[in-house]
Amino acid sequence: MLIISNADVAKLLTMGAAIDALDQAYRQLVTTDAVCKPRTDVQIPTRNPGKVYQWSSVEGGSTSGYFAIRIKSDIIYEQEYNGARTQEKYCIQPGTYCGLIMLTATETGEPLAILNDGLTQLTRVGADGGIGVRYLAKKNAEVIGMLGSGGMSQTHMEAFMHVRPGLKRLQVYSPTKANRERFGRDMADKYGLDVKVCDSADEIYRDADIVAALTDSAVSVIDGAKLAKGVHIVAPGTGGGIKDPRVLERIDIYLRFGNATTPWGAQPGIDDEYFTYAARPDIETGFKRKTTGHRGNGASFAPERTITFADLVAANGKGRTSDDQISYSERGNLQGNQFWALAGRIYELAKAQGLGREIPTEWFLQDIRD
């Protein structure tokens, strides 16, 4: 069995490989060769007011041979920063985190690997943004308007440039001037782009063909009134802005990659992004998620405006039909499908290149049946 660190993943997983792996995994969901569950969160209040313990897990696997569960153990809270309200997290102390992916073989049940999830997490979200741009952004898209300059912004830029190498200009804003200036320099050097580091969020919308909100804000950040015709929106996480009615009403095409597999005997159409189970649910912390779950990031679109990955791969697949349409894409509740696909690919590369730390598989086996 292998222990695979983030440093190993950095040597193994390219953005192109991640995009290809996820694209194929979504196709396997369409053909029912893959299966996954929505994310489940369990929350328990701590003795520290305003801070909550959260355990999160997602699971999925495929007939191609892999199953994975991704688990996280976090203390979560909210804080004000430069006028923005953000959700923060840590494990043990600020700056350290506990997120793991366990990969098993579906043919034998063998535990194959345990991976740190950090870099895989950043890469999978960026890859999703790239897949949305691949299928829905205008063919002649040239200008990116970006809110945010952290790790998610870096992986999304890598994904955008992979699927659309013709992009020419980046306009970026984030609250901390030093961060946005450093990010702008890095993107100009890495991709040869014309980069404008903006002094206000309003400036990123000018002539933008792609608007990406890549922040940890706990509130909506996209300004619906400033979205130009034909723009494609990428907005993972809570701060994307799609909960804002002024954004929702502007969107002509909503691409939701798909929904998690419906359990046997249940009503079809499980599309909640996650389900939260909370101890002392009567205690409001200001950010505790309700136990009923949420679809996507709060978006709800009429069927005539909604397409799925199944529509895109169909022989008569539909997508953007006009350069004036405003489009928006999101993964849906398919995280479990992502982690088996990426962890399986990373494991294969690690075995081929001799990376990762071997530990005895016997440590995970026993001779007592449950």
JOCOR-V917683 format. One record per residue. N is the residue number from 0. RES is the residue in one small letter. OMEGA is omega in radians with two decimals (NA if undefined). Layout:
BEGIN
n/res/omega
N/RES/OMEGA
N/RES/OMEGA
END
This chain:
BEGIN
n/res/omega
0/m/-3.09
1/l/2.88
2/i/-3.03
3/i/-3.07
4/s/3.03
5/n/3.11
6/a/3.07
7/d/-3.12
8/v/3.14
9/a/3.13
10/k/-2.96
11/l/-2.94
12/l/3.03
13/t/3.10
14/m/3.12
15/g/3.12
16/a/3.13
17/a/3.13
18/i/3.14
19/d/-3.12
20/a/-3.13
21/l/3.11
22/d/3.13
23/q/3.12
24/a/3.10
25/y/3.07
26/r/3.10
27/q/3.03
28/l/3.12
29/v/-3.11
30/t/-3.10
31/t/3.04
32/d/3.09
33/a/-3.10
34/v/3.08
35/c/3.11
36/k/2.98
37/p/3.08
38/r/3.05
39/t/3.07
40/d/2.99
41/v/-3.09
42/q/3.13
43/i/-3.14
44/p/3.08
45/t/3.09
46/r/-3.12
47/n/-3.09
48/p/3.11
49/g/3.14
50/k/-3.06
51/v/2.99
52/y/3.11
53/q/2.99
54/w/-3.13
55/s/3.06
56/s/2.99
57/v/-3.06
58/e/3.06
59/g/3.12
60/g/-2.99
61/s/3.04
62/t/3.08
63/s/2.94
64/g/-3.07
65/y/2.95
66/f/3.11
67/a/2.94
68/i/3.08
69/r/-3.10
70/i/3.08
71/k/3.09
72/s/-2.97
73/d/2.77
74/i/-3.08
75/i/3.13
76/y/3.09
77/e/3.09
78/q/3.05
79/e/-3.13
80/y/3.14
81/n/3.11
82/g/3.14
83/a/3.08
84/r/-3.06
85/t/3.01
86/q/-3.10
87/e/3.13
88/k/3.03
89/y/2.97
90/c/-3.09
91/i/-3.13
92/q/3.13
93/p/3.13
94/g/3.04
95/t/-3.00
96/y/3.10
97/c/3.06
98/g/-3.06
99/l/3.02
100/i/3.03
101/m/-3.09
102/l/3.10
103/t/3.13
104/a/-3.09
105/t/3.12
106/e/-3.06
107/t/-3.04
108/g/-3.06
109/e/2.96
110/p/-3.01
111/l/-3.02
112/a/2.90
113/i/-3.07
114/l/2.81
115/n/-3.01
116/d/-2.93
117/g/-3.08
118/l/3.08
119/t/3.10
120/q/3.13
121/l/-3.09
122/t/-3.08
123/r/-3.13
124/v/3.07
125/g/3.13
126/a/3.07
127/d/3.10
128/g/3.12
129/g/3.12
130/i/3.09
131/g/3.11
132/v/3.14
133/r/-3.00
134/y/-3.00
135/l/3.13
136/a/3.11
137/k/-3.12
138/k/-3.10
139/n/-3.13
140/a/-3.11
141/e/-2.95
142/v/3.07
143/i/2.96
144/g/-2.98
145/m/2.98
146/l/-3.09
147/g/-3.11
148/s/-3.12
149/g/-3.08
150/g/3.12
151/m/3.11
152/s/3.13
153/q/-3.11
154/t/3.09
155/h/3.08
156/m/3.11
157/e/-3.14
158/a/-3.14
159/f/-3.11
160/m/3.11
161/h/-3.07
162/v/3.14
163/r/-3.11
164/p/3.12
165/g/3.09
166/l/-2.98
167/k/-2.97
168/r/3.06
169/l/3.02
170/q/-2.97
171/v/3.03
172/y/2.91
173/s/-2.99
174/p/-3.10
175/t/-3.03
176/k/-3.10
177/a/-3.13
178/n/-3.11
179/r/3.10
180/e/3.10
181/r/3.13
182/f/3.13
183/g/3.11
184/r/-3.12
185/d/-3.11
186/m/3.09
187/a/-3.14
188/d/-3.03
189/k/-3.00
190/y/-3.14
191/g/-3.10
192/l/2.89
193/d/-3.03
194/v/2.99
195/k/3.05
196/v/-2.96
197/c/3.10
198/d/3.09
199/s/3.13
200/a/-3.10
201/d/-3.04
202/e/-3.05
203/i/-3.05
204/y/-3.02
205/r/3.10
206/d/-3.09
207/a/3.03
208/d/3.08
209/i/3.04
210/v/-3.09
211/a/3.07
212/a/-2.99
213/l/-3.06
214/t/3.02
215/d/3.12
216/s/3.09
217/a/3.11
218/v/-3.11
219/s/-3.09
220/v/-3.13
221/i/3.09
222/d/-3.08
223/g/-3.11
224/a/-3.07
225/k/3.13
226/l/3.14
227/a/3.05
228/k/3.05
229/g/-3.08
230/v/3.00
231/h/-3.06
232/i/3.00
233/v/-3.01
234/a/3.09
235/p/3.05
236/g/-3.02
237/t/-3.01
238/g/-3.06
239/g/3.08
240/g/-3.09
241/i/3.03
242/k/-3.12
243/d/-3.13
244/p/3.14
245/r/3.04
246/v/-3.09
247/l/-3.05
248/e/-3.13
249/r/-3.01
250/i/3.14
251/d/-3.12
252/i/3.08
253/y/3.08
254/l/3.00
255/r/-3.02
256/f/3.12
257/g/3.12
258/n/3.05
259/a/-3.08
260/t/3.10
261/t/3.11
262/p/3.06
263/w/3.06
264/g/3.14
265/a/3.06
266/q/-3.13
267/p/2.98
268/g/3.06
269/i/-3.08
270/d/3.07
271/d/-3.11
272/e/3.13
273/y/3.07
274/f/-3.11
275/t/3.04
276/y/-2.99
277/a/2.91
278/a/-3.08
279/r/-3.07
280/p/3.12
281/d/-3.13
282/i/3.14
283/e/3.10
284/t/-3.11
285/g/3.12
286/f/-3.11
287/k/-3.12
288/r/-3.10
289/k/-3.06
290/t/3.14
291/t/-3.13
292/g/-3.10
293/h/2.99
294/r/3.09
295/g/3.06
296/n/3.13
297/g/-3.09
298/a/3.05
299/s/-3.05
300/f/3.08
301/a/-3.11
302/p/-3.11
303/e/3.09
304/r/-3.01
305/t/3.00
306/i/3.14
307/t/3.09
308/f/3.08
309/a/3.09
310/d/-3.09
311/l/-3.08
312/v/3.09
313/a/-3.13
314/a/3.11
315/n/-3.06
316/g/-3.11
317/k/3.10
318/g/3.10
319/r/3.12
320/t/3.14
321/s/3.09
322/d/3.11
323/d/-3.09
324/q/3.02
325/i/-3.07
326/s/3.13
327/y/3.14
328/s/3.01
329/e/-3.07
330/r/-2.87
331/g/-3.03
332/n/-3.00
333/l/-3.10
334/q/-3.13
335/g/3.10
336/n/3.13
337/q/-2.98
338/f/3.07
339/w/-3.09
340/a/-3.11
341/l/3.14
342/a/3.10
343/g/3.12
344/r/3.13
345/i/3.13
346/y/3.13
347/e/3.14
348/l/3.13
349/a/3.11
350/k/-3.10
351/a/-3.04
352/q/3.09
353/g/3.13
354/l/-3.07
355/g/-3.13
356/r/-3.13
357/e/3.00
358/i/-3.09
359/p/3.06
360/t/-3.11
361/e/3.12
362/w/-3.06
363/f/-3.12
364/l/3.10
365/q/-3.13
366/d/3.08
367/i/-3.13
368/r/3.12
369/d/NA
END
